Amino acid sequence: MSTTTLVRPRPPLINWLAVTALMLGIFAIVTSEILPIGLLTAIGADFGISDGTTGLTMALPGIVAAVAAPTVTLTTARLDRRVMLCALMVVLAVADVLAAVATSYGVMLISRVLVGLTIGGFWSIGAGLAGRLMPPHAVGTATAVIFSAVPLGSVLGVPAGTLIGDLAGWRTAFLVLAALAVLVLAALLMLLPPLPAHQVTTPRVLLDLLRTRGAGIALSATFLIVLAHFGTYTYVTPFLQDVTGLPPAAVSAVLLAYGIAGIAGNFLAGKATGTRLRAAFVTCGCLIAATTLLLPSAGGTAIGAVVLLAIWGLAYGGVPVCSQASFLTAAPHAPEAATVVFTSSFQATFALGAFLGGRVVDAFSVSTVMICGGLTALLMAASQWLLTRSRRAGLPQPTGAARFD
């Protein structure tokens, strides 16, 4: 049975509300994952550890998610997707409560493991369900709504969580996220129809996908740009406080500007991926390279930091959609497998970037990590541009797929 077939006739409004519930679930997950960016200094001070060591709260969920994405998807391939999504939302609520009551850094890291488990499972399963809920003509719009949760996590989640942390303590911010997870759970239970497995993803499907040239290109681009971004953005709060000299409230405002720009970048890149996918991806890489390389000098002033962070947000807003589109273009016949590989590679590199960035921050400075990230983003843009230039004339592309060049 096609994954674009409706499970049962339902009022369109109910289906859209179900799509919105999925979006809110990913929003809660994304916010839980990246919230330590805005609270990094406060969390580290509470446990008496450095900013670099605190960065493990960003790295660990990515490591777990990279493993959980294929593992959860494959081991639960025949289970009702509604049941799995609800169970994973329970895990997220428990993780956020555990973070809020953590009495040691070790307990905090356990909570981050649970966040990673939720990311890998929920994202891989939920991101591709638009075709199960909506008629064919509305699937594209519904998918865009679901993935709008990624920039919304930056524009609303992190700034709001940072503000709550400044006003009531960082633990309160995690309690608020736990409450949101419970509300999302209730919405999923009420709005999602039964979703028995229709298309089973197997290890063979994943291996076949990884052997394709398109998947290799998508993996290399994703690795370099995500490494560059999270190796630097994880430590943007210490940079804004220590180098720019902004107070915590002002940092929240700058992160808000970053997030608003990210939403714009998400929709701009979404339009571009339909016709000029690799050009859009290269543009994102160039802008991230430029902003991070300029931050150590121009970011010393409030105006310079705000302008550069806004451009950075615009650029990064397009990265997830360009990355996922690259994997989907490589395997239009296996969208769930493409989403699994996208999620796993994205999260693994997310973790590596946060970890390596922390080592650079502790060994050198937060300005040095910006330069390292900028050079990595520049390498991504250059490599993708060279692939475009060297693309063999007449190379066939999948029917209906976006152009890479």
N, C-alpha and C positions, 0 to 999 in steps of 0.2 A: 504494500500500500504506500502511496506517495506521502512524503512528509508534509506536503502542502495541502493534504486533505483535512477538512475540519473533523474533529473528533465527533461532534454532534451539532445540529443546528442550534445556535444560541443567538440572543439579541446582540447586535453589533456593539452596543454600549457595554455589555458584560465582557465581551472579548477585549475591548479596548481597556477596560478596567483591569482585566487579567494581565495584559501587556504592561500596564502601568505598575502593577504589583511586582512583576519581574524586574522592571526598571528600578523600583525602590529597593528591591532585594540586592541588586548589584550595587546600588548607591550606598546602602548600609555596609556592604562588604568592602567596597573601595575606600570608603571613609575610615572604616576600622583599620584597614591596612596602612593607609598613609597618614593617619592622624598624628602619629609620633613626629612627623616632620615639623608640625607647628608646636609640639610640646617637648621636643627633644631636650632642650636645656633644663626644663622643669623636671622631667622624668629622671635625667641624669643626676641632678642635684638631690633629688629625694633619695636615690639609692647610693649616692656618693661615688659615681663613676663618671668617666670622661664622655664627651660628645661622641667620640669614635666608637667607644664600647656601647653606648646607648644606641648607636646606629644598628646594632644587631636586632633591635626590635623591628627594623625595616627589612633586614636581610632574611631573617628566619622565616617569616611567612612566605616569602618568595620561594625559598628552597623547598618548603613543604608543599606549596601549591604546584611547583613544577613536577613533583612526584605524584601528587594527588590527582592532577588533571587526567593523565592516562589511567592511573590505577583505579580511581573511583568510577570513571566512565566505563572501563572494560569490565570490572567486577560487578557492576550494577546494571549492565547493558540491558538485561531483560526485566528489570523492575520498573514499576510505574514511576514516571518522572515527577509527578506531583508529590508522591510520597518522599522521594529523594530530596526534592527542593525544600519541603517542609522540615525534614530531619536536619538538613544542613543549616537551616535558619535557626533551629534550636541550638545547634553547636555554636553558632555565632553569638547568640545571646549569652550562652555560658562563658564563652571566651571573653566577652567584654566585661561581664560581671567579675570574672576572675582577675582581669587586669585592674579593675577598680579597687579590689580588696587585697591585691598582692602585698605581702609583707616582706618580700625579698625580690631581688632581680631574677632569681631562678624561677619563681612563680610567675613573674611577668613574662618570661620567655615561654613558659608552658602555655600561657594564654595565647601567645603569638603563634605557637604551633597549631592550635585549634583554629585560629583565623586563617592560616595557610590551608588547612584541610578544607575549610569552607570555600575559600577562593577557588581552589582547583576543581572541586566538585560542582559548585553552583554555577560558576561561569561556563564551564564546559557543557553542562546540561542545559542551563537556562537560556544562554545566549542564542541558541538555534531553534527555540520553540515558537518563534513568530509564525512559522509556516504551519504549525499545528493548531494555532489559535485563530488565524486570520485567513480570509480568502486570498487567492493569489495576487490580486491587484493591490492589496494593502500590506503585503509582506514586507516590502522594502521600507515603507514608512514605519511599520511596527518595529522592524529591526533597528532603525535609526533611533527610535524612541528608547528602546532597551539600552543601546550603547551610549545614549546621551548621559547615562548615569556616571560614566567615567569622568568627563569634564565637570559634571555637577558635583562630584566628590571633591574636586579641587575648589570650585567656585563657592560652594555652600558648605560642604562637610568640614574641610580643614579649617577655613577661617572661622566658622561658627564654633567648631570644637576648640580652636585656639582661644577664642574669646571666652567661652565657658571655662576653659582651664585657667585663664587669667583672673576671672571673676570668682570662681568657686573651687579652683584646684583641678589639676589634670585628671584626677580620679573621677570627678563628677562628669567630665566629658565622656568617659567610657561608660558610665552608668546611663547617660542619655542615649548612647548608641545601643546599649542593651535593650532599652525600652523601645527604640525604633525597630530593632530586630523582632521583638515580640509582636509589635503592630503589623509588621510585614508578614509574619507567620500567620496571623489571623486573616489577613487579606488573601494570602495564598490559599488557605483552607476554604475560604468562602468563594473565591472567584475562579480558581483553576478547575477545569474539568478533569476527570480521570485521564491520564496520559500514558497508556501502556506503551511499551517499547515497540516501535514500528521499524526502525532501521538500526540493526545491531552493528556497532563498531567493534571490529576484531583487530588483534595485533597485526594480522596480515595487511589489512587496509591501511593501518598506520605506517607500516614498513614500506608499502608500495608508494605511499604519498611522499615519504622522506627520500625516496630514490629519484624523484623527479627534479629536473633542472629548476623549475619554478620554485619548488620548495627550498632548494639550496640557496637561491637568490634571496628569498624571503627570510630565511634563517640568518644569513650573513648580515642583511640590512637591519633586522630586528636586534640581533646581538649587539652590533656596534652602537646603534642609536639609543637603545634602552640602557646599555652600559654607561654611555656618556651622560644620559639624563639623570638616572638615579644615583650615579656616582657623585653627582653634584647637587641635585635638587634636595636630596636627603639632608644636606647640611646647609640649606639656604637660610634657615632661621639663625644659626650661629653666625653666618656671614652678615646678615642684616643687622644683627645686634652688635657684633664685635668690630666689623669693618665699616659698615655704613653708620653705625651708632644710633640705630632706631630703638625706641622703647617697645615693649611687648605689644601694646595696643596698636602702634604704627605698623608693626610686623604683620598683624592680622589684616590690616587694611591693604598692605602691599600684596599679601597672598590672595586677597579678594580680587584685586585688579588682575593678578595672574590668572585666577580661575575664570573670570569673565572673558578674558582674551582666549582662554582655552576652549570655551564653548563656541566662540566664533570660529576658531581654528578647526574644531571638530566638524562643523557644518560646511565650511569652505573646502576642507579636504574631502569630505564625503561626496561633494559634487565633483571634485577633480578626479577622484579615483575611477569614475565611470569612463573617462576618456584618456587621462594622462596620469596614470597611477605612479609610475616611477618618477616622473617629473615632480609630482606633489611630494613624494617621499624625499627626494633630493633637496627640495626647497626647505622642508622641515629640518633636515640635517644641517643645511647651511645656516639657517637662522639660529638654531641651538648653538652651533659652533661660534657664531659671531657674538651672541649675547654672553655666553660663558667666558669667552676669551676677553671680552671687554669689561666684565664685571670687576675684576681686581683693581682696575684703574678708574673707570667711569662710575662704578658702583660705590665709590667712596662718598658720593653725595646722595641725598634722598631723591632728588629729581632723576639723577642718572640711574639709580637702582630701580625706581618705579618704571621708567621707560623700558629698561632692559628686561625686567621681569614680565612686563606686559607683552613684549615681543616674544620672549621665551614661552610664555603661556600660549600665545597664538600658534607658535611652531609646534609645541608638544601636543596641543589639542588635536593635531592631525596625525600624530604618530600611531596611536592604537588603531584608528580606522584604516590607515595606509597599510599597517602591518597585517591586520586581519584580512583586508582585501587581497593582499599579495598571496596569502595562503589559500584563500577561497578561489582565486584565479588559478592557482596550481592544481586544485582538486575540486572543480565545480560539481563533480559527481558524488563527492563524499563530504558534505558540509560539516557534519559533526566531527569527523576525523580531522578536517582542516582546523576547526575551532579548538580541538584538543591540542594539536601541535602548536597552534598560536598561543594558547594559554600557557602551556608548559614551557615553551621557549621564552616567552615574555617574562614569566615569573622567575624562571631560573636566572635570567640575565638581570632582572630587577634585584634579586638577592645578591648576585655577584657584584653589581655596581655599588649597592649600599655598603657591602662589606669592604671592598677595595677602597672606596671613598673614605671610609672610616680609618683605614690604615694610613692613608695619605694625610688626613687631617691630624691624626695623632703624631705622625712622624714629622710633618712639615707645618702646613697651615691650611686654613679653609680657602684662602686665595689660591694656593697651589692646586688644590683639587679642582677648582674651576678651570684652570688652565689645562690640566690633564683631560678633563671632560670635553673641553672645547676641541682639543686636538683629536680626540676619539670621534667626535661628531663630524669633524672635518674629513677624517678617514672614511667614515660611512658615506658621506656625500660624494667624495671623489671616487670611491669604488663603484657606487651605483651609477654615477655618470659615465665611468669607463665601460661598464657593462652595457649601458645604453648605446654608447658610441660604437662598441664592437659587436653589437647584435647582428647576427648574420642576416643578410638581405633575404627576404622571402621566408623567414622562419615562421611556420604556422603557429597560430595561437588558438586556444580553445574557443569554440563557437560561443559568442555572447560575452566573452571575457573582456575585461578592461585592457587597454593597451598598457604595456609596461613603460614605453618610452615617453 
